[in-house]
């Protein structure tokens, strides 16, 4: 969790706002995750894949609003985890 927070915090400072956005969403998922829910693992993997995408040269300098489908999907995943009941 601490590495995720560090990425979120330093990303914008270094000019990597997309990386910061993805890491922030991942932090939110990790903070709100129900440890028994299988969907949490899938959500985490989805965000890790997005982080790998954000490090690619063609995406590295992009802002979240330049990739509305990606960022919108990641927001929905984080919202689902935040609102999901503990017994899911």
PyMOL Python script that loads the backbone (N, CA, C, O; Angstrom):
from pymol import cmd

cmd.read_pdbstr("""\
ATOM      1  N   UNK A   1       0.815  -1.189   0.000  1.00  0.00           N
ATOM      2  CA  UNK A   1       0.000   0.000   0.000  1.00  0.00           C
ATOM      3  C   UNK A   1       0.865   1.263   0.000  1.00  0.00           C
ATOM      4  O   UNK A   1       0.516   2.257  -0.636  1.00  0.00           O
ATOM      5  N   UNK A   2       1.987   1.221   0.710  1.00  0.00           N
ATOM      6  CA  UNK A   2       2.817   2.427   0.796  1.00  0.00           C
ATOM      7  C   UNK A   2       3.426   2.788  -0.555  1.00  0.00           C
ATOM      8  O   UNK A   2       3.572   3.969  -0.870  1.00  0.00           O
ATOM      9  N   UNK A   3       3.783   1.782  -1.357  1.00  0.00           N
ATOM     10  CA  UNK A   3       4.339   2.073  -2.687  1.00  0.00           C
ATOM     11  C   UNK A   3       3.299   2.737  -3.580  1.00  0.00           C
ATOM     12  O   UNK A   3       3.609   3.643  -4.353  1.00  0.00           O
ATOM     13  N   UNK A   4       2.076   2.273  -3.460  1.00  0.00           N
ATOM     14  CA  UNK A   4       0.980   2.853  -4.234  1.00  0.00           C
ATOM     15  C   UNK A   4       0.806   4.326  -3.861  1.00  0.00           C
ATOM     16  O   UNK A   4       0.648   5.179  -4.735  1.00  0.00           O
ATOM     17  N   UNK A   5       0.835   4.615  -2.578  1.00  0.00           N
ATOM     18  CA  UNK A   5       0.711   5.993  -2.107  1.00  0.00           C
ATOM     19  C   UNK A   5       1.871   6.860  -2.566  1.00  0.00           C
ATOM     20  O   UNK A   5       1.685   8.030  -2.899  1.00  0.00           O
ATOM     21  N   UNK A   6       3.064   6.289  -2.583  1.00  0.00           N
ATOM     22  CA  UNK A   6       4.227   7.032  -3.051  1.00  0.00           C
ATOM     23  C   UNK A   6       4.110   7.365  -4.536  1.00  0.00           C
ATOM     24  O   UNK A   6       4.428   8.479  -4.953  1.00  0.00           O
ATOM     25  N   UNK A   7       3.651   6.396  -5.333  1.00  0.00           N
ATOM     26  CA  UNK A   7       3.434   6.664  -6.763  1.00  0.00           C
ATOM     27  C   UNK A   7       2.402   7.763  -6.953  1.00  0.00           C
ATOM     28  O   UNK A   7       2.593   8.666  -7.767  1.00  0.00           O
ATOM     29  N   UNK A   8       1.319   7.687  -6.209  1.00  0.00           N
ATOM     30  CA  UNK A   8       0.263   8.698  -6.299  1.00  0.00           C
ATOM     31  C   UNK A   8       0.808  10.078  -5.953  1.00  0.00           C
ATOM     32  O   UNK A   8       0.533  11.057  -6.647  1.00  0.00           O
ATOM     33  N   UNK A   9       1.574  10.147  -4.888  1.00  0.00           N
ATOM     34  CA  UNK A   9       2.047  11.431  -4.394  1.00  0.00           C
ATOM     35  C   UNK A   9       3.107  12.064  -5.278  1.00  0.00           C
ATOM     36  O   UNK A   9       3.112  13.283  -5.452  1.00  0.00           O
ATOM     37  N   UNK A  10       3.993  11.275  -5.831  1.00  0.00           N
ATOM     38  CA  UNK A  10       5.103  11.833  -6.609  1.00  0.00           C
ATOM     39  C   UNK A  10       4.766  11.970  -8.099  1.00  0.00           C
ATOM     40  O   UNK A  10       5.399  12.753  -8.807  1.00  0.00           O
ATOM     41  N   UNK A  11       3.783  11.220  -8.569  1.00  0.00           N
ATOM     42  CA  UNK A  11       3.462  11.221  -9.992  1.00  0.00           C
ATOM     43  C   UNK A  11       3.172  12.590 -10.575  1.00  0.00           C
ATOM     44  O   UNK A  11       3.741  12.961 -11.602  1.00  0.00           O
ATOM     45  N   UNK A  12       2.309  13.330  -9.943  1.00  0.00           N
ATOM     46  CA  UNK A  12       1.947  14.657 -10.451  1.00  0.00           C
ATOM     47  C   UNK A  12       3.132  15.602 -10.370  1.00  0.00           C
ATOM     48  O   UNK A  12       3.370  16.390 -11.285  1.00  0.00           O
ATOM     49  N   UNK A  13       3.877  15.522  -9.273  1.00  0.00           N
ATOM     50  CA  UNK A  13       5.052  16.376  -9.113  1.00  0.00           C
ATOM     51  C   UNK A  13       6.042  16.179 -10.250  1.00  0.00           C
ATOM     52  O   UNK A  13       6.666  17.131 -10.718  1.00  0.00           O
ATOM     53  N   UNK A  14       6.177  14.940 -10.687  1.00  0.00           N
ATOM     54  CA  UNK A  14       7.122  14.614 -11.748  1.00  0.00           C
ATOM     55  C   UNK A  14       6.516  14.775 -13.146  1.00  0.00           C
ATOM     56  O   UNK A  14       7.194  14.538 -14.146  1.00  0.00           O
ATOM     57  N   UNK A  15       5.243  15.177 -13.218  1.00  0.00           N
ATOM     58  CA  UNK A  15       4.595  15.391 -14.503  1.00  0.00           C
ATOM     59  C   UNK A  15       3.890  14.171 -15.060  1.00  0.00           C
ATOM     60  O   UNK A  15       3.537  14.148 -16.239  1.00  0.00           O
ATOM     61  N   UNK A  16       3.679  13.157 -14.238  1.00  0.00           N
ATOM     62  CA  UNK A  16       3.006  11.939 -14.683  1.00  0.00           C
ATOM     63  C   UNK A  16       1.627  11.856 -14.040  1.00  0.00           C
ATOM     64  O   UNK A  16       1.397  11.052 -13.136  1.00  0.00           O
ATOM     65  N   UNK A  17       0.725  12.687 -14.513  1.00  0.00           N
ATOM     66  CA  UNK A  17      -0.598  12.765 -13.888  1.00  0.00           C
ATOM     67  C   UNK A  17      -1.430  11.507 -14.118  1.00  0.00           C
ATOM     68  O   UNK A  17      -2.238  11.137 -13.266  1.00  0.00           O
ATOM     69  N   UNK A  18      -1.243  10.853 -15.252  1.00  0.00           N
ATOM     70  CA  UNK A  18      -1.980   9.609 -15.493  1.00  0.00           C
ATOM     71  C   UNK A  18      -1.543   8.552 -14.481  1.00  0.00           C
ATOM     72  O   UNK A  18      -2.382   7.852 -13.914  1.00  0.00           O
ATOM     73  N   UNK A  19      -0.258   8.435 -14.258  1.00  0.00           N
ATOM     74  CA  UNK A  19       0.271   7.501 -13.268  1.00  0.00           C
ATOM     75  C   UNK A  19      -0.284   7.818 -11.880  1.00  0.00           C
ATOM     76  O   UNK A  19      -0.676   6.913 -11.143  1.00  0.00           O
ATOM     77  N   UNK A  20      -0.317   9.082 -11.533  1.00  0.00           N
ATOM     78  CA  UNK A  20      -0.849   9.522 -10.242  1.00  0.00           C
ATOM     79  C   UNK A  20      -2.325   9.151 -10.099  1.00  0.00           C
ATOM     80  O   UNK A  20      -2.756   8.682  -9.045  1.00  0.00           O
ATOM     81  N   UNK A  21      -3.080   9.362 -11.152  1.00  0.00           N
ATOM     82  CA  UNK A  21      -4.507   9.032 -11.127  1.00  0.00           C
ATOM     83  C   UNK A  21      -4.718   7.536 -10.890  1.00  0.00           C
ATOM     84  O   UNK A  21      -5.515   7.144 -10.039  1.00  0.00           O
ATOM     85  N   UNK A  22      -4.000   6.707 -11.647  1.00  0.00           N
ATOM     86  CA  UNK A  22      -4.167   5.256 -11.534  1.00  0.00           C
ATOM     87  C   UNK A  22      -3.750   4.785 -10.146  1.00  0.00           C
ATOM     88  O   UNK A  22      -4.454   3.990  -9.524  1.00  0.00           O
ATOM     89  N   UNK A  23      -2.616   5.268  -9.660  1.00  0.00           N
ATOM     90  CA  UNK A  23      -2.136   4.877  -8.335  1.00  0.00           C
ATOM     91  C   UNK A  23      -3.110   5.340  -7.248  1.00  0.00           C
ATOM     92  O   UNK A  23      -3.325   4.623  -6.270  1.00  0.00           O
ATOM     93  N   UNK A  24      -3.693   6.513  -7.404  1.00  0.00           N
ATOM     94  CA  UNK A  24      -4.678   7.002  -6.440  1.00  0.00           C
ATOM     95  C   UNK A  24      -5.904   6.113  -6.390  1.00  0.00           C
ATOM     96  O   UNK A  24      -6.426   5.814  -5.316  1.00  0.00           O
ATOM     97  N   UNK A  25      -6.357   5.698  -7.551  1.00  0.00           N
ATOM     98  CA  UNK A  25      -7.503   4.785  -7.607  1.00  0.00           C
ATOM     99  C   UNK A  25      -7.156   3.453  -6.949  1.00  0.00           C
ATOM    100  O   UNK A  25      -7.965   2.885  -6.216  1.00  0.00           O
ATOM    101  N   UNK A  26      -5.949   2.960  -7.216  1.00  0.00           N
ATOM    102  CA  UNK A  26      -5.522   1.698  -6.621  1.00  0.00           C
ATOM    103  C   UNK A  26      -5.446   1.830  -5.104  1.00  0.00           C
ATOM    104  O   UNK A  26      -5.836   0.907  -4.388  1.00  0.00           O
ATOM    105  N   UNK A  27      -4.959   2.941  -4.611  1.00  0.00           N
ATOM    106  CA  UNK A  27      -4.940   3.183  -3.157  1.00  0.00           C
ATOM    107  C   UNK A  27      -6.350   3.106  -2.580  1.00  0.00           C
ATOM    108  O   UNK A  27      -6.572   2.498  -1.533  1.00  0.00           O
ATOM    109  N   UNK A  28      -7.293   3.725  -3.272  1.00  0.00           N
ATOM    110  CA  UNK A  28      -8.679   3.699  -2.804  1.00  0.00           C
ATOM    111  C   UNK A  28      -9.218   2.274  -2.762  1.00  0.00           C
ATOM    112  O   UNK A  28      -9.918   1.902  -1.820  1.00  0.00           O
ATOM    113  N   UNK A  29      -8.898   1.478  -3.777  1.00  0.00           N
ATOM    114  CA  UNK A  29      -9.342   0.086  -3.810  1.00  0.00           C
ATOM    115  C   UNK A  29      -8.735  -0.695  -2.651  1.00  0.00           C
ATOM    116  O   UNK A  29      -9.430  -1.449  -1.970  1.00  0.00           O
ATOM    117  N   UNK A  30      -7.440  -0.512  -2.431  1.00  0.00           N
ATOM    118  CA  UNK A  30      -6.776  -1.239  -1.354  1.00  0.00           C
ATOM    119  C   UNK A  30      -7.301  -0.829   0.017  1.00  0.00           C
ATOM    120  O   UNK A  30      -7.386  -1.659   0.922  1.00  0.00           O
ATOM    121  N   UNK A  31      -7.648   0.426   0.172  1.00  0.00           N
ATOM    122  CA  UNK A  31      -8.179   0.906   1.449  1.00  0.00           C
ATOM    123  C   UNK A  31      -9.584   0.374   1.720  1.00  0.00           C
ATOM    124  O   UNK A  31      -9.951   0.155   2.874  1.00  0.00           O
ATOM    125  N   UNK A  32     -10.365   0.169   0.673  1.00  0.00           N
ATOM    126  CA  UNK A  32     -11.764  -0.228   0.829  1.00  0.00           C
ATOM    127  C   UNK A  32     -12.033  -1.695   0.527  1.00  0.00           C
ATOM    128  O   UNK A  32     -13.178  -2.143   0.602  1.00  0.00           O
ATOM    129  N   UNK A  33     -11.002  -2.439   0.189  1.00  0.00           N
ATOM    130  CA  UNK A  33     -11.194  -3.813  -0.271  1.00  0.00           C
ATOM    131  C   UNK A  33     -11.637  -4.745   0.851  1.00  0.00           C
ATOM    132  O   UNK A  33     -11.145  -4.682   1.978  1.00  0.00           O
ATOM    133  N   UNK A  34     -12.571  -5.598   0.503  1.00  0.00           N
ATOM    134  CA  UNK A  34     -12.973  -6.704   1.361  1.00  0.00           C
ATOM    135  C   UNK A  34     -12.016  -7.851   1.055  1.00  0.00           C
ATOM    136  O   UNK A  34     -11.948  -8.299  -0.089  1.00  0.00           O
ATOM    137  N   UNK A  35     -11.292  -8.325   2.029  1.00  0.00           N
ATOM    138  CA  UNK A  35     -10.241  -9.315   1.787  1.00  0.00           C
ATOM    139  C   UNK A  35     -10.767 -10.637   1.253  1.00  0.00           C
ATOM    140  O   UNK A  35      -9.999 -11.407   0.676  1.00  0.00           O
ATOM    141  N   UNK A  36     -12.040 -10.925   1.423  1.00  0.00           N
ATOM    142  CA  UNK A  36     -12.605 -12.188   0.961  1.00  0.00           C
ATOM    143  C   UNK A  36     -13.143 -12.129  -0.466  1.00  0.00           C
ATOM    144  O   UNK A  36     -13.454 -13.171  -1.043  1.00  0.00           O
ATOM    145  N   UNK A  37     -13.258 -10.952  -1.040  1.00  0.00           N
ATOM    146  CA  UNK A  37     -13.911 -10.817  -2.345  1.00  0.00           C
ATOM    147  C   UNK A  37     -12.940 -11.079  -3.486  1.00  0.00           C
ATOM    148  O   UNK A  37     -11.887 -10.446  -3.572  1.00  0.00           O
ATOM    149  N   UNK A  38     -13.295 -12.010  -4.358  1.00  0.00           N
ATOM    150  CA  UNK A  38     -12.466 -12.328  -5.510  1.00  0.00           C
ATOM    151  C   UNK A  38     -12.364 -11.149  -6.475  1.00  0.00           C
ATOM    152  O   UNK A  38     -11.335 -10.975  -7.128  1.00  0.00           O
ATOM    153  N   UNK A  39     -13.403 -10.349  -6.571  1.00  0.00           N
ATOM    154  CA  UNK A  39     -13.382  -9.211  -7.488  1.00  0.00           C
ATOM    155  C   UNK A  39     -12.310  -8.190  -7.109  1.00  0.00           C
ATOM    156  O   UNK A  39     -11.867  -7.423  -7.964  1.00  0.00           O
ATOM    157  N   UNK A  40     -11.892  -8.165  -5.862  1.00  0.00           N
ATOM    158  CA  UNK A  40     -10.832  -7.249  -5.458  1.00  0.00           C
ATOM    159  C   UNK A  40      -9.525  -7.576  -6.180  1.00  0.00           C
ATOM    160  O   UNK A  40      -8.827  -6.672  -6.640  1.00  0.00           O
ATOM    161  N   UNK A  41      -9.199  -8.843  -6.278  1.00  0.00           N
ATOM    162  CA  UNK A  41      -7.967  -9.253  -6.964  1.00  0.00           C
ATOM    163  C   UNK A  41      -8.034  -8.838  -8.423  1.00  0.00           C
ATOM    164  O   UNK A  41      -7.061  -8.314  -8.966  1.00  0.00           O
ATOM    165  N   UNK A  42      -9.160  -9.064  -9.053  1.00  0.00           N
ATOM    166  CA  UNK A  42      -9.318  -8.683 -10.455  1.00  0.00           C
ATOM    167  C   UNK A  42      -9.213  -7.171 -10.626  1.00  0.00           C
ATOM    168  O   UNK A  42      -8.648  -6.697 -11.612  1.00  0.00           O
ATOM    169  N   UNK A  43      -9.745  -6.419  -9.684  1.00  0.00           N
ATOM    170  CA  UNK A  43      -9.666  -4.960  -9.734  1.00  0.00           C
ATOM    171  C   UNK A  43      -8.232  -4.480  -9.565  1.00  0.00           C
ATOM    172  O   UNK A  43      -7.800  -3.538 -10.229  1.00  0.00           O
ATOM    173  N   UNK A  44      -7.508  -5.127  -8.679  1.00  0.00           N
ATOM    174  CA  UNK A  44      -6.109  -4.778  -8.459  1.00  0.00           C
ATOM    175  C   UNK A  44      -5.281  -5.093  -9.702  1.00  0.00           C
ATOM    176  O   UNK A  44      -4.451  -4.284 -10.117  1.00  0.00           O
ATOM    177  N   UNK A  45      -5.501  -6.257 -10.293  1.00  0.00           N
ATOM    178  CA  UNK A  45      -4.776  -6.635 -11.512  1.00  0.00           C
ATOM    179  C   UNK A  45      -5.084  -5.652 -12.636  1.00  0.00           C
ATOM    180  O   UNK A  45      -4.192  -5.275 -13.395  1.00  0.00           O
ATOM    181  N   UNK A  46      -6.327  -5.242 -12.743  1.00  0.00           N
ATOM    182  CA  UNK A  46      -6.728  -4.263 -13.752  1.00  0.00           C
ATOM    183  C   UNK A  46      -5.933  -2.964 -13.583  1.00  0.00           C
ATOM    184  O   UNK A  46      -5.456  -2.394 -14.564  1.00  0.00           O
ATOM    185  N   UNK A  47      -5.796  -2.505 -12.359  1.00  0.00           N
ATOM    186  CA  UNK A  47      -5.057  -1.269 -12.097  1.00  0.00           C
ATOM    187  C   UNK A  47      -3.554  -1.453 -12.316  1.00  0.00           C
ATOM    188  O   UNK A  47      -2.879  -0.539 -12.788  1.00  0.00           O
ATOM    189  N   UNK A  48      -3.034  -2.626 -11.976  1.00  0.00           N
ATOM    190  CA  UNK A  48      -1.613  -2.883 -12.244  1.00  0.00           C
ATOM    191  C   UNK A  48      -1.341  -2.878 -13.743  1.00  0.00           C
ATOM    192  O   UNK A  48      -0.320  -2.359 -14.192  1.00  0.00           O
ATOM    193  N   UNK A  49      -2.254  -3.454 -14.510  1.00  0.00           N
ATOM    194  CA  UNK A  49      -2.122  -3.405 -15.972  1.00  0.00           C
ATOM    195  C   UNK A  49      -2.158  -1.967 -16.480  1.00  0.00           C
ATOM    196  O   UNK A  49      -1.410  -1.602 -17.387  1.00  0.00           O
ATOM    197  N   UNK A  50      -3.027  -1.160 -15.892  1.00  0.00           N
ATOM    198  CA  UNK A  50      -3.109   0.251 -16.285  1.00  0.00           C
ATOM    199  C   UNK A  50      -1.818   0.986 -15.926  1.00  0.00           C
ATOM    200  O   UNK A  50      -1.370   1.850 -16.681  1.00  0.00           O
ATOM    201  N   UNK A  51      -1.215   0.654 -14.782  1.00  0.00           N
ATOM    202  CA  UNK A  51       0.071   1.259 -14.420  1.00  0.00           C
ATOM    203  C   UNK A  51       1.156   0.882 -15.427  1.00  0.00           C
ATOM    204  O   UNK A  51       1.985   1.713 -15.796  1.00  0.00           O
ATOM    205  N   UNK A  52       1.143  -0.365 -15.864  1.00  0.00           N
ATOM    206  CA  UNK A  52       2.113  -0.798 -16.881  1.00  0.00           C
ATOM    207  C   UNK A  52       1.890  -0.056 -18.196  1.00  0.00           C
ATOM    208  O   UNK A  52       2.846   0.300 -18.886  1.00  0.00           O
ATOM    209  N   UNK A  53       0.644   0.172 -18.532  1.00  0.00           N
ATOM    210  CA  UNK A  53       0.324   0.942 -19.731  1.00  0.00           C
ATOM    211  C   UNK A  53       0.835   2.372 -19.609  1.00  0.00           C
ATOM    212  O   UNK A  53       1.394   2.926 -20.556  1.00  0.00           O
ATOM    213  N   UNK A  54       0.636   2.962 -18.436  1.00  0.00           N
ATOM    214  CA  UNK A  54       1.024   4.363 -18.215  1.00  0.00           C
ATOM    215  C   UNK A  54       2.532   4.576 -18.300  1.00  0.00           C
ATOM    216  O   UNK A  54       2.985   5.704 -18.495  1.00  0.00           O
ATOM    217  N   UNK A  55       3.301   3.526 -18.157  1.00  0.00           N
ATOM    218  CA  UNK A  55       4.761   3.683 -18.254  1.00  0.00           C
ATOM    219  C   UNK A  55       5.272   3.570 -19.687  1.00  0.00           C
ATOM    220  O   UNK A  55       6.446   3.829 -19.950  1.00  0.00           O
ATOM    221  N   UNK A  56       4.402   3.186 -20.608  1.00  0.00           N
ATOM    222  CA  UNK A  56       4.788   3.099 -22.014  1.00  0.00           C
ATOM    223  C   UNK A  56       5.013   4.497 -22.569  1.00  0.00           C
ATOM    224  O   UNK A  56       4.274   5.421 -22.227  1.00  0.00           O
ATOM    225  N   UNK A  57       6.027   4.669 -23.425  1.00  0.00           N
ATOM    226  CA  UNK A  57       6.364   6.014 -23.936  1.00  0.00           C
ATOM    227  C   UNK A  57       5.179   6.779 -24.527  1.00  0.00           C
ATOM    228  O   UNK A  57       5.076   7.988 -24.320  1.00  0.00           O
ATOM    229  N   UNK A  58       4.294   6.116 -25.247  1.00  0.00           N
ATOM    230  CA  UNK A  58       3.187   6.828 -25.897  1.00  0.00           C
ATOM    231  C   UNK A  58       2.116   7.292 -24.912  1.00  0.00           C
ATOM    232  O   UNK A  58       1.294   8.141 -25.260  1.00  0.00           O
ATOM    233  N   UNK A  59       2.107   6.757 -23.695  1.00  0.00           N
ATOM    234  CA  UNK A  59       1.113   7.143 -22.696  1.00  0.00           C
ATOM    235  C   UNK A  59       1.720   7.916 -21.523  1.00  0.00           C
ATOM    236  O   UNK A  59       0.988   8.540 -20.755  1.00  0.00           O
ATOM    237  N   UNK A  60       3.011   7.885 -21.379  1.00  0.00           N
ATOM    238  CA  UNK A  60       3.701   8.413 -20.202  1.00  0.00           C
ATOM    239  C   UNK A  60       3.344   9.860 -19.871  1.00  0.00           C
ATOM    240  O   UNK A  60       3.166  10.192 -18.699  1.00  0.00           O
ATOM    241  N   UNK A  61       3.237  10.711 -20.861  1.00  0.00           N
ATOM    242  CA  UNK A  61       2.996  12.132 -20.613  1.00  0.00           C
ATOM    243  C   UNK A  61       1.535  12.540 -20.750  1.00  0.00           C
ATOM    244  O   UNK A  61       1.221  13.730 -20.775  1.00  0.00           O
ATOM    245  N   UNK A  62       0.651  11.566 -20.840  1.00  0.00           N
ATOM    246  CA  UNK A  62      -0.767  11.883 -21.010  1.00  0.00           C
ATOM    247  C   UNK A  62      -1.418  12.204 -19.666  1.00  0.00           C
ATOM    248  O   UNK A  62      -0.972  11.768 -18.605  1.00  0.00           O
ATOM    249  N   UNK A  63      -2.484  12.981 -19.760  1.00  0.00           N
ATOM    250  CA  UNK A  63      -3.286  13.320 -18.589  1.00  0.00           C
ATOM    251  C   UNK A  63      -4.525  12.418 -18.570  1.00  0.00           C
ATOM    252  O   UNK A  63      -4.949  11.932 -19.618  1.00  0.00           O
ATOM    253  N   UNK A  64      -5.102  12.195 -17.399  1.00  0.00           N
ATOM    254  CA  UNK A  64      -6.271  11.313 -17.303  1.00  0.00           C
ATOM    255  C   UNK A  64      -7.408  11.694 -18.255  1.00  0.00           C
ATOM    256  O   UNK A  64      -8.068  10.819 -18.815  1.00  0.00           O
ATOM    257  N   UNK A  65      -7.635  12.986 -18.438  1.00  0.00           N
ATOM    258  CA  UNK A  65      -8.745  13.406 -19.308  1.00  0.00           C
ATOM    259  C   UNK A  65      -8.485  13.088 -20.778  1.00  0.00           C
ATOM    260  O   UNK A  65      -9.413  13.141 -21.585  1.00  0.00           O
ATOM    261  N   UNK A  66      -7.260  12.764 -21.140  1.00  0.00           N
ATOM    262  CA  UNK A  66      -6.952  12.385 -22.515  1.00  0.00           C
ATOM    263  C   UNK A  66      -7.310  10.929 -22.801  1.00  0.00           C
ATOM    264  O   UNK A  66      -7.329  10.514 -23.960  1.00  0.00           O
ATOM    265  N   UNK A  67      -7.589  10.162 -21.772  1.00  0.00           N
ATOM    266  CA  UNK A  67      -7.974   8.755 -21.916  1.00  0.00           C
ATOM    267  C   UNK A  67      -9.270   8.505 -21.141  1.00  0.00           C
ATOM    268  O   UNK A  67      -9.273   7.780 -20.147  1.00  0.00           O
ATOM    269  N   UNK A  68     -10.373   9.110 -21.602  1.00  0.00           N
ATOM    270  CA  UNK A  68     -11.618   9.044 -20.827  1.00  0.00           C
ATOM    271  C   UNK A  68     -12.175   7.629 -20.643  1.00  0.00           C
ATOM    272  O   UNK A  68     -12.778   7.340 -19.610  1.00  0.00           O
ATOM    273  N   UNK A  69     -11.986   6.756 -21.615  1.00  0.00           N
ATOM    274  CA  UNK A  69     -12.509   5.401 -21.460  1.00  0.00           C
ATOM    275  C   UNK A  69     -11.740   4.644 -20.379  1.00  0.00           C
ATOM    276  O   UNK A  69     -12.337   3.956 -19.551  1.00  0.00           O
ATOM    277  N   UNK A  70     -10.424   4.775 -20.392  1.00  0.00           N
ATOM    278  CA  UNK A  70      -9.601   4.110 -19.384  1.00  0.00           C
ATOM    279  C   UNK A  70      -9.894   4.660 -17.992  1.00  0.00           C
ATOM    280  O   UNK A  70     -10.186   3.900 -17.068  1.00  0.00           O
ATOM    281  N   UNK A  71      -9.817   5.969 -17.846  1.00  0.00           N
ATOM    282  CA  UNK A  71     -10.001   6.559 -16.526  1.00  0.00           C
ATOM    283  C   UNK A  71     -11.433   6.394 -16.017  1.00  0.00           C
ATOM    284  O   UNK A  71     -11.648   6.194 -14.822  1.00  0.00           O
ATOM    285  N   UNK A  72     -12.396   6.477 -16.909  1.00  0.00           N
ATOM    286  CA  UNK A  72     -13.788   6.262 -16.503  1.00  0.00           C
ATOM    287  C   UNK A  72     -14.008   4.846 -16.004  1.00  0.00           C
ATOM    288  O   UNK A  72     -14.701   4.631 -15.010  1.00  0.00           O
ATOM    289  N   UNK A  73     -13.418   3.880 -16.696  1.00  0.00           N
ATOM    290  CA  UNK A  73     -13.534   2.487 -16.267  1.00  0.00           C
ATOM    291  C   UNK A  73     -12.868   2.243 -14.927  1.00  0.00           C
ATOM    292  O   UNK A  73     -13.409   1.539 -14.075  1.00  0.00           O
ATOM    293  N   UNK A  74     -11.694   2.825 -14.741  1.00  0.00           N
ATOM    294  CA  UNK A  74     -10.997   2.659 -13.469  1.00  0.00           C
ATOM    295  C   UNK A  74     -11.767   3.327 -12.329  1.00  0.00           C
ATOM    296  O   UNK A  74     -11.797   2.812 -11.211  1.00  0.00           O
ATOM    297  N   UNK A  75     -12.384   4.463 -12.611  1.00  0.00           N
ATOM    298  CA  UNK A  75     -13.211   5.125 -11.588  1.00  0.00           C
ATOM    299  C   UNK A  75     -14.392   4.246 -11.197  1.00  0.00           C
ATOM    300  O   UNK A  75     -14.719   4.121 -10.017  1.00  0.00           O
ATOM    301  N   UNK A  76     -15.029   3.638 -12.195  1.00  0.00           N
ATOM    302  CA  UNK A  76     -16.183   2.772 -11.913  1.00  0.00           C
ATOM    303  C   UNK A  76     -15.768   1.560 -11.073  1.00  0.00           C
ATOM    304  O   UNK A  76     -16.495   1.149 -10.168  1.00  0.00           O
ATOM    305  N   UNK A  77     -14.605   0.996 -11.373  1.00  0.00           N
ATOM    306  CA  UNK A  77     -14.124  -0.149 -10.594  1.00  0.00           C
ATOM    307  C   UNK A  77     -13.904   0.263  -9.143  1.00  0.00           C
ATOM    308  O   UNK A  77     -14.334  -0.440  -8.230  1.00  0.00           O
ATOM    309  N   UNK A  78     -13.241   1.389  -8.922  1.00  0.00           N
ATOM    310  CA  UNK A  78     -12.983   1.864  -7.557  1.00  0.00           C
ATOM    311  C   UNK A  78     -14.297   2.164  -6.836  1.00  0.00           C
ATOM    312  O   UNK A  78     -14.433   1.863  -5.650  1.00  0.00           O
ATOM    313  N   UNK A  79     -15.245   2.744  -7.526  1.00  0.00           N
ATOM    314  CA  UNK A  79     -16.552   3.056  -6.929  1.00  0.00           C
ATOM    315  C   UNK A  79     -17.282   1.772  -6.552  1.00  0.00           C
ATOM    316  O   UNK A  79     -17.904   1.698  -5.492  1.00  0.00           O
ATOM    317  N   UNK A  80     -17.210   0.764  -7.413  1.00  0.00           N
ATOM    318  CA  UNK A  80     -17.850  -0.514  -7.126  1.00  0.00           C
ATOM    319  C   UNK A  80     -17.274  -1.131  -5.850  1.00  0.00           C
ATOM    320  O   UNK A  80     -18.021  -1.615  -4.999  1.00  0.00           O
ATOM    321  N   UNK A  81     -15.951  -1.111  -5.720  1.00  0.00           N
ATOM    322  CA  UNK A  81     -15.308  -1.676  -4.531  1.00  0.00           C
ATOM    323  C   UNK A  81     -15.698  -0.872  -3.296  1.00  0.00           C
ATOM    324  O   UNK A  81     -15.954  -1.437  -2.232  1.00  0.00           O
ATOM    325  N   UNK A  82     -15.741   0.440  -3.443  1.00  0.00           N
ATOM    326  CA  UNK A  82     -16.080   1.292  -2.296  1.00  0.00           C
ATOM    327  C   UNK A  82     -17.503   1.043  -1.801  1.00  0.00           C
ATOM    328  O   UNK A  82     -17.767   1.076  -0.600  1.00  0.00           O
ATOM    329  N   UNK A  83     -18.408   0.796  -2.731  1.00  0.00           N
ATOM    330  CA  UNK A  83     -19.824   0.641  -2.378  1.00  0.00           C
ATOM    331  C   UNK A  83     -20.259  -0.808  -2.158  1.00  0.00           C
ATOM    332  O   UNK A  83     -21.360  -1.059  -1.669  1.00  0.00           O
ATOM    333  N   UNK A  84     -19.394  -1.761  -2.519  1.00  0.00           N
ATOM    334  CA  UNK A  84     -19.772  -3.174  -2.411  1.00  0.00           C
ATOM    335  C   UNK A  84     -19.954  -3.567  -0.953  1.00  0.00           C
ATOM    336  O   UNK A  84     -19.158  -3.184  -0.096  1.00  0.00           O
ATOM    337  N   UNK A  85     -21.004  -4.331  -0.676  1.00  0.00           N
ATOM    338  CA  UNK A  85     -21.197  -4.816   0.698  1.00  0.00           C
ATOM    339  C   UNK A  85     -20.061  -5.778   1.063  1.00  0.00           C
ATOM    340  O   UNK A  85     -19.442  -6.381   0.187  1.00  0.00           O
ATOM    341  N   UNK A  86     -19.802  -5.911   2.346  1.00  0.00           N
ATOM    342  CA  UNK A  86     -18.702  -6.749   2.826  1.00  0.00           C
ATOM    343  C   UNK A  86     -18.889  -8.227   2.542  1.00  0.00           C
ATOM    344  O   UNK A  86     -17.912  -8.976   2.536  1.00  0.00           O
ATOM    345  N   UNK A  87     -20.114  -8.664   2.308  1.00  0.00           N
ATOM    346  CA  UNK A  87     -20.356 -10.091   2.107  1.00  0.00           C
ATOM    347  C   UNK A  87     -20.354 -10.518   0.650  1.00  0.00           C
ATOM    348  O   UNK A  87     -20.777 -11.631   0.339  1.00  0.00           O
ATOM    349  N   UNK A  88     -19.880  -9.645  -0.268  1.00  0.00           N
ATOM    350  CA  UNK A  88     -19.828  -9.989  -1.702  1.00  0.00           C
ATOM    351  C   UNK A  88     -18.675 -10.922  -1.948  1.00  0.00           C
ATOM    352  O   UNK A  88     -18.447 -11.336  -3.084  1.00  0.00           O
TER     353      UNK A  88
END
""", "prot")
cmd.dss("prot")
cmd.show_as("cartoon", "prot")
cmd.util.cbc("prot")
cmd.orient("prot")
